[in-house]
Amino acid sequence: MKEMLSIIAEYSDVLITILVIFVILVIVYLVFMVRAVIDMLRYDVHGVLLTFAFLALVPLPPILVMGVMVLIIWHYHKKDILAGKRQSR
């Protein structure tokens, strides 16, 4: 038991750094997801995309992958929406 605690104490600076970086990445991900959801509500997008965006706010590993995919889809869908508004003028 003492050996395990000494190993953990020896690498605690690395573990804390990795944990802080992970928390910062999750916070940045959630900020991008909230901004995307607000934009989706503003542009009145289809309910399926909005549902997956709301589900992606849960920070679990498989859902994080889905959230990144939703952000990519929203990026291109928003470009199409804005291009359609410009052409209709």
C-alpha positions, -999 to +999 in steps of 0.1 A: +000+000+000+028+024+009+045+017-025+013+026-043+010+059-024+046+067-030+041+061-068+010+083-068+028+110-048+057+109-072+035+115-103+010+138-086+022+169-105+017+151-139-018+138-128-029+172-116-018+188-149-036+162-170-067+166-148-067+204-152-062+202-189-091+177-192-114+200-172-105+230-193-112+210-225-146+200-212-154+236-203-144+248-237-165+220-253-195+230-233-191+267-242-191+258-279-221+235-275-242+261-256-233+287-283-244+262-310-277+254-292-284+291-289-277+297-326-299+267-334-328+281-315-323+315-331-323+300-367-352+276-359-334+245-371-350+210-374-359+193-341-336+163-346-305+184-348-316+204-318-323+172-298-289+158-305-273+191-296-291+191-262-281+155-256-245+165-264-245+188-234-240+157-212-202+153-209-198+116-212-171+102-235-193+086-262-216+117-262-186+140-265-178+124-298-214+129-309-212+165-297-181+172-318-200+157-348-230+179-341-207+210-340-192+200-374-227+195-389-240+227-374-210+246-388-218+236-424-256+238-419-253+274-406-232+283-437-260+269-459-286+288-440-267+321-443-260+315-480-297+309-486-306+342-469-281+361-490-293+346-522-329+353-515-323+391-512 
